[in-house]
């Protein structure tokens, strides 16, 4: 059972208008304050099952009641709290891959994949986003090629499709334009149309993540035969997700180790403060040393806490500036590199005021 279906166009417009992407995702997944019900009423409601497994997917036509169900998604990235922008993008894109793979496996080429023909719903039982393909008015039997009159929506149709050729890889091209819209928060329709035209000419936004830029270039290759197949796409998206998770995991581990080090040092400082010194001079010197060390370590703790909070906001919330989504992973990598360099320097050169190991 799912809540109201919305077109991806409506969903993206609402997301792009939101001041905070993370809050929008969280509110949508939790259906807070009737967010789903607040969308335009040209959207429609119906029952359906979620599509997410690589081997299964679901498609339906606006004018046909037939549907195919599959198991619910096992992806844990869609939760009401701590929603990450790129995780939502990857999950939606993977579901689109599943749907496209399914219709191609049934001998169908869609030929009109665009946001207004993609439907977003919220599963009632697990509050996860479900994506479905619809409107098969331009669909044709799967075949290597077919010559006819140009058809499709110009912004989303592949060049060969606009030239009147029918090719399964045309759907892959359209999927690339959809991925671009998922990644980039366009402020206006004019900006969106102009950016898509530039991308179709091979001019990609400079602030996109390198992995996604590479994927987009493959999806939008002018030669259909150079575009990736479905299995290659699945593997490419999985690599992006794995690389992202690995960087996040390594950064969190590094931050955790630093916190443990600071905690251990603070314990040592507390113990030293309780030690009875034999002379007043020794006591004074020790207190001064302890105070200086505590101040330094407290500053490190504050800095690390601020860094960790900042990274958590970047990882689990939408990028506070609409144009800096790709900086999320870059900053994490830079932070990890910085920590590693500090650790290497610390191993090469002992600290003059080191209070001792734990």
URJO-V726213 format. One line per field, one symbol per residue. ss: DSSP state (A for helix, B for strand, O for the rest). phi: phi as a letter, one per 30 degrees, with the letter a starting at -180 (. if undefined). psi: psi as a letter, one per 30 degrees, with the letter a starting at -180 (. if undefined). A space follows every 50 residues. Layout:
ss = ???
phi = ???
psi = ???
This chain:
ss = OBOOBBBAAAAAAAAAAOOOAAAAAAAAAAOAAAOAAAOOOOOBOOOOOO OOOOOOOOBOOOOOOOOOOOOOOOOOOOOOOOOOAAAAAAAAAAAAAAAA AAAAAOOBBOOOOOAAABBBBBBOOOOOBBBBBOOOOOOBBOOOOOBOOO OOOOOOOOAAAAOOBOOOAAAAAAAAAAAAAAAOOOOOAAAAAAAAAAAA OOOOOOOOOAAAAAAAAAAOOOOAAAOOOAAAAAAAAAAAAAAAAAAAAA AAAAAAAAAAAAAAAAAAAAAAAAOOOOOAAAAAAAAAAAAAAAAAAAAA AAAAAAAAAAAAAAAAOOOOOOOOOOAAAAAAAAAAAAAAAAAAAAAAOO OOOOOOOO
phi = .bdedbdddddddddddddbddddeddddchdhieddddedddbcadacd cadddbabbacecbddbbcbdddcdddcbdchdcedddedddddddeddd dddddcibcdibdaedccccbcdddbhcdbcbcbhcdcdbedadaacade ajcedcddeddddjccbedddddddddddedddcdddbdddddddddddd djccedcddedddddddddcddcedddddddddedddddddddddddddd ddddddddddddddddddddddddddddbddddddddddddddddddddd dddddddddddddddcbdddcdccdddeddddddddddddddddddddbd ddcddjdd
psi = klakkllfeeeeeeeffkfjeeeeeeeeefhkhheefflkgfllklklll kfkefllkllkegkfklkllllkgkgfjlflhkkefeeeeeeeeeeeeee eeeefghkkeghjlefgkkkljkefghlkkkkkaihfgllkklelkkakk lljeffklefefggkkkefeeeeeeeeeeeeeekikeleeeeeeeeeeef fgjkkfglkeeeeeeeeeegkfjeffklleeeeeeeeeeeeeeeeeeeee eeeeeeeeeeeeeeeeeeeeeeffkjkeleeeeeeeeeeeeeeeeeeeee eeeeeeeeeeeeeeefllkfkfgheffeeeeeeeeeeeeeeeeeeeeejk kfgkgll.
